[in-house]
Amino acid sequence: MVHAALAKRPAPDPRKFRDPRVTAKGEARAAVALTCLRTLWINTGSLCNIECVGCYIESGPRNDRLAYITRAEVSAFLDEIERDRLGTEEIGFTGGEPFMNRDMAAMAGDALARGFRVLILTNAMAPLWNNRQAVADLNRRHGGALSVRVSIDHFTPDGHEAVRGPGSWAPMMRGLQWLAAEGVSLSVAARQPLGETEAQTRAGFARLFASEDIALDARSPRDLVVFPDMDAAADVPEITEACWGILGVAPNSMMCATSRMVVKRKGAERPVVLPCTLLPYDFRFEMGATLAEAGGSVHLNHPHCATFCVLGGANCSGGA
């Protein structure tokens, strides 16, 4: 199997994605207005117990460019949501590996206690395993309001380990099986390799779920979220205002129409708000230190905007 992250891509055009309002061809760049803040994402920190090929934000054991966010810092954003009646329904936690942050269970518990749904993205390996009692306690207290999404890069051990490294399959499966047995609301995130259709990807995961007695429907976009592969170094098209009509895509269907992400940069005094989960290191996308400051439109001035959202049709919430 040749994974997209390992494939050679055409070199990018250096003229692209420079001006936030105009493309390299001089056309008006597409922008997305925030219609409502349905989901607030919290990046718990960029450190991870493994280093994956093609990781969207280059997480790994040595990447601490995003610091561990604290329980108090997250609570301040939850306070703002409630004070300003923003109508936010879901708090998502991503990383890095969220369970490496020692405040993870407490932050999730705070959000759940305030009535938010909580979605935690995890590789389901040792950090989750070491926190399984806390996860079980949250699940018992809050039931279906807590969801955990496990990243599985392919439905075969070889395909998964080609991305996540040797020995990564067995501990992931242990965590996945534990979550299922515990009755935690569960989903899986996969990336679609080159040469494999989405139908083939879903069929492969259906076989895996059946063989492991995991009660997930691989046909469901909620149970199995299939993401397109991305490479910021590849040459991808810029999205113009005209593209909405050409592609038949609505701006309000984009992730940044209903979500924002909070990150804490290493050495920073306080967190900042960005449009989405895919752009943690690009300072051009910083929108301010509060949710009130982050309510403006987002110009799609990054390759991920095109590949993942507009052309890929993906959304990190995935209907969860």
TORKOL-73532 format. One record per residue (C-alpha): x, y, z. Coordinates in steps of 0.001 Angstrom, whole numbers, plus 500000, padded with zeros to 6 digits. Each point is the difference from the previous one (the first is absolute). Layout:
N
X_Y_Z
...
//
This chain:
320
500000_500000_500000
501348_503450_499093
498785_502581_502474
499352_503496_498693
502313_501498_502598
502845_497950_498525
499282_500772_496366
501900_502559_497964
498044_503171_499350
500566_502840_497530
501924_502918_501452
497764_502909_501125
499754_503258_498093
501673_502590_502276
497639_502716_498734
496996_498288_501536
498516_500590_503468
501834_503280_500587
497339_502712_499950
497029_499299_502309
497544_501690_497625
501345_499291_496496
501266_496804_498365
503174_499683_497925
497844_500546_496900
498558_503223_501405
496558_498583_500764
498045_500735_503156
500822_497366_502598
497101_498144_501613
499132_500842_503598
497763_498349_502570
497919_501879_502554
499362_498602_503469
496309_499109_500101
500053_498625_503566
502588_498601_502379
498650_496474_500133
503336_498373_500932
502944_501396_501919
503176_497972_499597
502689_499998_502667
503506_498967_499006
501359_498386_503138
503639_500249_498824
502033_498760_497034
501948_497314_501864
499081_496428_499065
501282_496588_501001
500555_499077_496331
501079_501794_496835
497828_499271_496971
500864_500394_496329
498046_502942_498624
498606_501175_503350
497888_503085_499336
501755_501997_502741
503314_498092_500252
499289_498690_503497
502595_497797_501655
502048_499346_503137
502222_503041_499305
497511_502539_498595
498958_502300_502826
499277_503049_497823
496495_499927_501479
500158_499901_503793
497705_498018_502257
496906_502133_500515
498729_500110_503582
496653_499324_501583
499687_503644_501062
500731_501253_496476
497341_497753_498512
497499_501015_502675
500425_503648_499000
498760_499190_496487
497097_497964_501385
499140_503016_502152
500011_502227_496912
497686_497638_498134
497504_500052_502858
500292_503721_500734
499513_501036_496364
497438_497263_499291
501850_498788_496933
497895_496847_499722
503017_497685_499743
498989_496362_500177
503253_498053_499861
503508_500300_501442
502585_497993_498064
503437_499081_501338
502834_499207_497626
503797_500006_500078
502611_498621_499823
498655_497246_502175
497461_501587_502383
500479_497426_502745
503634_501077_500410
498660_503232_501513
499502_499323_503717
496970_502329_500057
498195_498098_497223
497459_498142_502132
499313_503073_502145
499501_502246_496940
497607_497495_498463
498174_499664_503305
499576_503762_500300
498523_500251_496504
497669_497054_500579
498840_501401_503337
498982_503223_498221
497836_498062_497566
502264_499925_496937
500567_496919_497905
503668_499015_500064
501980_498345_497213
503548_498806_500702
502314_498944_497162
502585_497392_501023
502346_497351_498640
498652_497698_502765
503483_498902_501005
501813_500211_503366
498896_503550_500986
496330_498998_499715
500654_496665_501660
501633_501724_502955
496933_502257_500348
497345_497363_499449
498604_500220_503541
499382_503735_499567
498366_499394_496608
497798_497275_501474
498949_502341_502815
499104_502778_497542
498020_497558_497888
498057_498710_503000
499153_503534_501133
499207_501528_496618
499152_497088_497689
499521_500789_496341
501116_503633_500390
503589_498714_499937
501338_498720_496679
503459_498650_499228
501350_499755_496455
502876_497624_499342
502422_500643_497147
500609_496885_497900
501885_500783_496821
499109_496766_498218
497939_496918_500713
503060_497751_499721
502862_499883_502528
502591_500528_497255
498169_502998_498553
499497_501569_503427
503595_499441_501073
501338_501388_496705
498724_503349_501289
500158_499655_503807
503103_497876_500392
500821_496379_500879
498173_498643_503003
497228_502616_499922
497150_497666_498979
499702_497748_503058
499833_502743_502677
497517_501950_497866
497770_496942_499697
500223_499394_503744
498774_503541_500621
497268_499775_497354
498701_496724_501403
500038_501390_503541
497998_503070_498966
497456_497801_498231
499691_497648_502958
499597_502967_502370
497081_501281_497911
501635_503335_499152
498413_501731_496997
502577_499150_497392
501042_500899_496471
503045_499440_497803
501944_502418_497804
501856_498637_496966
501961_501467_497139
499341_498770_496483
503170_498779_498257
500832_500582_496366
498609_497294_497766
497179_499136_502392
496443_501252_499585
497914_501104_502947
497761_496982_499408
503011_497701_500294
501153_501774_503147
496577_499626_501607
499716_496365_498944
503377_499252_501562
499023_501632_503268
496695_498135_499977
501980_496749_499951
502243_501243_502803
497076_501090_502211
498242_496669_499438
503104_497947_500777
500670_501933_503225
496310_500152_501046
500034_503813_499957
496432_501319_499659
500723_502696_497408
498421_500384_496571
502775_500621_497481
497434_501399_497551
499106_502790_502429
501940_503290_499701
499438_500438_503723
501473_496626_500994
502828_500060_497444
501334_503409_498969
502146_499633_496871
502336_502939_499498
501833_500896_496789
503763_499934_500129
501668_503372_499934
503462_501306_499245
500650_503713_500464
503078_499636_497776
497949_498775_497024
498663_502227_497242
496264_500399_500638
497451_502403_498482
499030_503252_501666
496314_500462_500751
498393_503096_498508
496589_501547_500589
498897_498500_496690
500882_496493_501208
496955_499805_502267
497700_499964_496971
502328_497936_497798
500426_497277_502623
496472_500178_501371
501337_500503_503510
498464_502370_502560
502307_502176_502116
497923_499263_503100
500820_496288_499651
503674_500678_500740
501432_499152_503414
500979_503612_500693
496360_501088_499583
499104_498297_503274
503213_499440_501965
503132_501559_501430
503095_498567_501703
501952_501153_503047
503778_499449_500173
502667_500954_502532
503308_500698_498293
503210_499087_501804
501150_502974_502067
496763_501954_499502
498265_501665_502927
496534_498922_498897
498232_497895_497366
498797_501363_496663
497095_499100_497714
500436_498662_496452
497419_499086_497329
500472_496225_500163
502029_497020_501146
502263_499815_496941
501878_503302_500202
501629_500151_503443
503338_501493_498961
498970_502558_497376
499988_503395_501734
498035_501506_497099
496944_498181_501310
500128_501285_503586
496661_501652_500739
500469_501274_503547
500107_498877_503614
496228_499714_500485
497110_498446_498135
498491_503452_499540
503097_501021_498045
499823_496868_497854
496588_500595_498464
501171_501368_496658
500139_498324_496602
502812_497616_499051
501738_500413_496647
500958_496576_498629
503680_500826_499653
501556_496597_500740
500359_496735_498029
498130_498106_502727
496951_502226_499428
499815_498702_496444
501063_496375_500456
498273_499122_503251
496918_502185_500162
498842_501237_496595
501154_497197_497705
500210_497263_502649
496642_500841_501587
501373_499123_503430
499078_501317_503425
501762_499078_503250
496722_499843_501894
498853_497372_497538
496395_500124_501121
500895_498894_503495
//
